[in-house]
Amino acid sequence: MADKLDHILSDYFTGRLDANIKASELVKQFGQAINQRHLDMWLFQRHVIGSVLQLESEQHIKTFRARYGNHDSWDDVAIEASVDKRTCQR
C-alpha cells in the first residue's frame, strides 16, 4: 500500500499526474477514444492531494516536495529540515 501511495505522490509532485490528465484531455478533444476511468482516477487523485495539502503546514509541503518531487532520500530530507529521519517519515 505504501508503495502505491509513494508512486501517486511522486506523480503529483513531479507533474506526471497533470501531464497524464492534459494528454488524455487532448486525445479526447481530437475525438479519439480514451480510458475515461483512468482520467477520472487522475482527476480525483489530484483533487484529493491538493485538498489535503491545503491543510498542511509549509514545512510539511516542503518535505513532501523534497521527498516525492526531487526524490531525495529520507536521510537528506531530515538533514535539510534539521530533524531526525523518523520525524520526517511520520
Salt bridges, closest charged atoms under 4 A:
ASP11 OD2 - HIS7 NE2 3.39
ASP11 OD1 - ARG16 NH1 2.92
ASP18 OD1 - ARG46 NH1 3.04
GLU56 OE1 - HIS60 ND1 3.13
ASP75 OD1 - LYS85 NZ 3.85
